[in-house]
Amino acid sequence: MKTIIITLSIVVALFAQNERVNDHFAFLQQIYFENTKGLYDNYLNAELQTFLQKYPEFDQADQVLWMLGDVQINLKRPYAAFIQYFKIPILYPKSKIAPEAISKLDDLFSRVKNAAFLEKKDTVLAYLNQTHYFDSFDEAAVDMYNFLFSLDLSKLNTPLLYDLNQFERECRLSGKHEDILLFLKGQLNESLNHYPAAEANFRQLLALHKASLLAPDALFNTGWLDYRHLNKIEEAKNAFVRIINSYPNNENAPKAQFFLAELYVRSMDSLNAGIDNYRLFVDAFPDHPLFRKAFKRLTLLLFKTKRYEEAVTLIGTHLNKHAQDTTFYALVDSMALIFFKKFKKYEYAARCYVLLASANPESAKSPFYLYQAARIYMKFLKDIGRAKDVCQRLQEHYSQSPYATKCRLLIKQRIKK
């Protein structure tokens, strides 16, 4: 008998609670319909969001989102409105107002005068109109937030971060997806220049979700923020070293190696450590987009520390590996010029020009490189023997080039003297 009474008490309490929720919703709906002149915009904005926080499982949450979207329009916050309308067909695909929400979004694209926003229209509508197979509300929300961030619209980031925080306060996300939420918040905070908050988001992910697939990315982002924005140099160094050692096959490992070298040179004034780490990078990642920048910095550091022989050896080794890369050739060309003009290391400059000609003899610039080498040997090193050898090579392989003629004149002038 006692059990029956307790059960009835629970049922009565739940019924009373549901009645209060429905009464609360009905009242907000009444205020919304009365809000024809925008008198209650601020009130509705606060109260509708509070309602979603208190009752995240409410069976008419789609209606609440619709009202909230309309209020954001009244408050001249089109991007915040965009998010609310967008949530309806994704989070509540069976909602009767889902098609109307999509129409609202379509209308927003024509009303908002922003070319970058308009360019995303087809992408957004394609995402909304495709069939999604989500196993849970959490999964749908995570996918939706990731998609919205991927649009890369700066105007959307502030309301998107606010909405993510609101969603987190609603306790709608399980621990299963918390790492994704933290990573996304970190990215949004970074995009908004909220660097301490971004770093804290990534560190929280690392502390609470050590086995997450996002851990290497979070660790790199922590190191990057510590290095570039928070001046936490030792922490940044430790993060980069940890990535290199713990995740050597991860896509962040090359970047960690590059920025570790940069950090040693720029922030710790350790040129030799910088040289060692740039060398590790250029040897291990010759096809990485940062390769040319690392190669140039390494070569200049070798110049600066007067390790000229190492610099020329490095140039020769990598010229052979990148024989068809015109951009790399231009880089080595500039290195030869620095040897010649800035450091006045004529011997090494001449050798660089010979290496350039040898690595890609079919290049249209090879005759010029040989002529430059001959000229340096003749005029600056007074080495007529090597000048003649280079000129002879130029004559044998590029006899029709105007530089072959110039080289002959160069030798004749020297002989006459």
Buried (B, 14 or more C-beta within 10 A) or exposed (E): EEEEEEEEEEEEEEEEEEEEBEEBBEEBBEBBEEBEEEEBBEEBBEBBBEBBBEBBEBEBBBBBBBBBBBBBBBBEBBBBBBBBBBBBBBBBBEBEBBEBBBEBBBEBBEEBEEEEBEEBBEEBBEBBEEEEEBEEBBBBBBBBBBBBBEBEBEBBBBBBBBBBEBBBEBEBBEEEBBBBBBBBBBBBBBBBEBBEBBBBBBBBBBEEBEEBEBBBBBBBBBBBBBBEBBEBBEBBBBBBBBBBEEBEEBEBBBBBBBBBBBBBBEBEEBBEBBBBBBBBBBEBBBEBEBBBBBBBBBBBBBBEBEBBEBBBEBBBEBBEEBBEBEEBBEBBBEBBBBBBEEBEBBBBBBBBBBBBBBBBEEBEBBBBBBBBBBBBBBBBBEBBEBBBBBBBBBBEBBEEBEBBBBBEEBBEEBEEE
